Amino acid sequence: MRIQNTIAFYFARILELERTEPYLYFVDPLAKQLYVEELSKVYEILYDRIMTAKISYFVKRDIESWFVYNKEYFGVLSLEQLNKELQDILRRSDLI
């Protein structure tokens, strides 16, 4: 897979880190905490890359709303649905 930009790169990294709820249920609490911290860092980098990109204010506002609403769920809920929503926004805006 050829990564075209930093937004696509960090979104691909998030997809690599994606785990399901049943998987996380059996993970040691310390390991889960480290996983959530790493995942949060990658989401923050992705958010930063989007907010510093030369794209429409309205696209940034849409993505910012998504991040504000879903930030507390990173690593708690299954990321499949969250990432699907984010992927739809990024594709609709031609960012990935």
Backbone as numpy.savetxt, mean C-alpha at the origin, in Angstrom:
# Nx Ny Nz CAx CAy CAz Cx Cy Cz
9.07 -8.69 -14.72 8.24 -7.52 -14.72 9.12 -6.27 -14.72
8.85 -5.36 -15.62 9.61 -4.12 -15.73 8.90 -3.04 -14.93
9.60 -2.44 -13.99 9.02 -1.38 -13.18 9.28 -0.05 -13.89
8.21 0.69 -14.16 8.33 1.92 -14.94 8.61 3.14 -14.09
8.19 3.16 -12.85 8.39 4.33 -12.00 8.44 3.92 -10.54
8.77 4.88 -9.67 8.90 4.53 -8.25 7.57 4.19 -7.62
6.49 4.77 -8.11 5.17 4.43 -7.57 4.86 2.96 -7.86
5.09 2.55 -9.08 4.86 1.15 -9.46 5.81 0.23 -8.68
7.04 0.66 -8.47 8.01 -0.15 -7.73 7.53 -0.41 -6.31
7.13 0.64 -5.60 6.71 0.47 -4.21 5.36 -0.23 -4.10
4.49 -0.04 -5.06 3.24 -0.80 -5.04 3.52 -2.29 -5.25
4.45 -2.62 -6.14 4.84 -4.02 -6.35 5.43 -4.60 -5.07
6.19 -3.79 -4.34 6.78 -4.25 -3.07 5.68 -4.56 -2.05
4.65 -3.72 -2.03 3.52 -3.97 -1.12 2.83 -5.28 -1.48
2.65 -5.52 -2.76 2.02 -6.78 -3.18 2.86 -7.98 -2.77
4.19 -7.84 -2.80 5.07 -8.92 -2.35 4.90 -9.19 -0.86
4.62 -8.16 -0.09 4.48 -8.30 1.36 3.07 -8.74 1.78
2.16 -8.77 0.86 0.76 -9.08 1.16 0.61 -10.48 1.76
-0.06 -10.54 2.91 -0.36 -11.81 3.58 -1.84 -11.83 3.93
-2.39 -13.02 4.06 -3.81 -13.16 4.37 -4.02 -13.19 5.89
-5.26 -12.92 6.30 -5.60 -12.95 7.72 -5.30 -14.30 8.37
-5.69 -15.43 7.75 -5.38 -16.72 8.37 -3.87 -16.93 8.56
-3.08 -16.48 7.63 -1.61 -16.59 7.76 -1.14 -15.79 8.97
-1.62 -14.57 9.09 -1.17 -13.71 10.19 -1.68 -14.18 11.54
-2.78 -14.94 11.56 -3.33 -15.44 12.81 -2.34 -16.36 13.52
-1.57 -17.13 12.76 -0.65 -18.10 13.34 0.77 -17.59 13.53
1.00 -16.33 13.20 2.33 -15.75 13.32 2.55 -15.26 14.75
3.77 -15.45 15.23 4.16 -14.97 16.55 3.87 -13.47 16.66
3.36 -12.99 17.80 3.02 -11.57 17.94 4.19 -10.61 17.64
5.40 -10.97 18.05 6.55 -10.11 17.76 6.83 -10.07 16.26
6.75 -11.22 15.61 6.95 -11.27 14.17 5.86 -10.47 13.45
4.64 -10.56 13.94 3.54 -9.81 13.33 3.77 -8.31 13.50
4.25 -7.91 14.64 4.54 -6.49 14.89 5.63 -5.99 13.93
6.66 -6.78 13.74 7.73 -6.40 12.81 7.20 -6.35 11.37
6.33 -7.28 11.03 5.71 -7.30 9.70 4.90 -6.02 9.48
4.08 -5.65 10.45 3.24 -4.46 10.33 4.11 -3.21 10.22
5.20 -3.15 10.97 6.11 -2.01 10.90 6.74 -1.90 9.51
7.21 -3.01 8.98 7.81 -3.00 7.64 6.78 -2.63 6.59
5.62 -3.20 6.68 4.54 -2.90 5.74 4.18 -1.42 5.80
4.06 -0.88 6.99 3.72 0.53 7.16 4.79 1.44 6.54
6.05 1.06 6.68 7.13 1.84 6.08 7.01 1.89 4.56
6.71 0.75 3.96 6.60 0.70 2.50 5.38 1.51 2.04
4.26 1.40 2.77 3.10 2.22 2.43 3.42 3.71 2.55
4.16 4.08 3.59 4.53 5.49 3.77 5.43 5.99 2.63
6.36 5.16 2.21 7.21 5.54 1.08 6.37 5.69 -0.18
5.46 4.75 -0.42 4.57 4.84 -1.57 3.75 6.12 -1.51
3.20 6.42 -0.36 2.41 7.64 -0.17 3.26 8.87 -0.48
4.48 8.89 0.02 5.39 10.01 -0.23 5.67 10.17 -1.73
5.93 9.07 -2.41 6.21 9.12 -3.85 5.01 9.66 -4.62
3.82 9.29 -4.20 2.61 9.77 -4.86 2.42 11.27 -4.61
2.58 11.68 -3.36 2.35 13.08 -3.01 3.40 14.02 -3.60
4.58 13.51 -3.89 5.62 14.36 -4.48 5.66 14.25 -6.01
4.83 13.39 -6.57 4.78 13.24 -8.02 4.05 14.44 -8.64
4.38 14.69 -9.87 3.73 15.78 -10.61 2.45 15.24 -11.25
1.43 15.14 -10.40 0.14 14.63 -10.86 -0.94 15.59 -10.36
-2.13 15.38 -10.82 -3.26 16.22 -10.49 -3.52 16.28 -8.98
-3.90 17.46 -8.53 -4.29 17.66 -7.14 -5.45 16.72 -6.77
-6.37 16.52 -7.68 -7.55 15.69 -7.42 -7.18 14.22 -7.24
-6.20 13.77 -8.01 -5.71 12.40 -7.85 -5.04 12.26 -6.49
-4.22 13.23 -6.13 -3.55 13.20 -4.82 -4.58 13.19 -3.69
-5.62 13.99 -3.83 -6.65 14.05 -2.79 -7.37 12.71 -2.66
-7.65 12.07 -3.78 -8.31 10.76 -3.78 -7.44 9.72 -3.07
-6.17 9.72 -3.40 -5.24 8.76 -2.79 -5.02 9.08 -1.32
-4.92 10.35 -1.00 -4.76 10.74 0.40 -5.94 10.27 1.24
-7.14 10.42 0.71 -8.35 9.95 1.41 -8.27 8.45 1.66
-7.83 7.71 0.65 -7.70 6.26 0.80 -6.72 5.92 1.91
-5.55 6.58 1.91 -4.54 6.30 2.93 -5.03 6.66 4.33
-5.65 7.81 4.49 -6.13 8.24 5.80 -7.16 7.25 6.35
-8.07 6.82 5.50 -9.12 5.91 5.93 -8.59 4.51 6.25
-7.63 4.01 5.47 -7.20 2.61 5.59 -5.92 2.39 6.38
-5.23 3.43 6.76 -3.94 3.29 7.42 -3.99 2.40 8.66
-5.03 2.51 9.44 -5.13 1.73 10.67 -5.34 0.23 10.43
-5.68 -0.13 9.19 -5.94 -1.53 8.88 -4.73 -2.27 8.30
-3.63 -1.56 8.02 -2.45 -2.20 7.45 -1.93 -3.26 8.43
-1.89 -4.49 7.98 -1.38 -5.57 8.80 -2.39 -6.17 9.74
-3.56 -5.56 9.86 -4.60 -6.08 10.75 -5.60 -6.90 9.95
-6.06 -6.33 8.87 -6.99 -7.02 7.98 -6.22 -7.60 6.79
-6.88 -8.46 6.07 -6.31 -8.98 4.84 -6.06 -7.81 3.89
-4.89 -7.76 3.34 -4.53 -6.65 2.46 -5.05 -6.81 1.05
-5.57 -7.97 0.73 -6.02 -8.22 -0.64 -7.05 -7.18 -1.09
-8.06 -6.94 -0.29 -9.11 -5.99 -0.66 -8.56 -4.56 -0.64
-7.78 -4.22 0.38 -7.20 -2.87 0.45 -6.32 -2.59 -0.76
-5.47 -3.55 -1.09 -4.57 -3.35 -2.23 -5.32 -3.32 -3.55
-6.41 -4.05 -3.64 -7.23 -4.01 -4.85 -7.81 -2.61 -5.06
-8.31 -2.03 -3.97 -8.86 -0.67 -4.05 -7.78 0.33 -4.46
-6.61 0.22 -3.82 -5.50 1.13 -4.14 -5.03 0.92 -5.57
-4.96 -0.32 -5.99 -4.53 -0.62 -7.36 -5.51 -0.01 -8.36
-6.79 -0.08 -8.09 -7.79 0.52 -8.98 -7.58 2.03 -9.09
-7.32 2.69 -7.96 -7.08 4.14 -7.98 -5.82 4.46 -8.78
-4.75 3.71 -8.53 -3.47 3.97 -9.21 -3.57 3.70 -10.71
-4.29 2.67 -11.09 -4.46 2.37 -12.52 -5.35 3.42 -13.20
-6.41 3.79 -12.53 -7.32 4.80 -13.08 -6.58 6.13 -13.33
-5.57 6.38 -12.50 -4.78 7.62 -12.61 -3.53 7.44 -13.45
-3.36 6.25 -14.06 -2.17 5.93 -14.87 -0.86 6.06 -14.11
-0.87 5.67 -12.84 0.35 5.72 -12.04 1.07 4.37 -12.01
0.34 3.31 -12.35 0.98 1.99 -12.48 0.50 1.35 -13.77
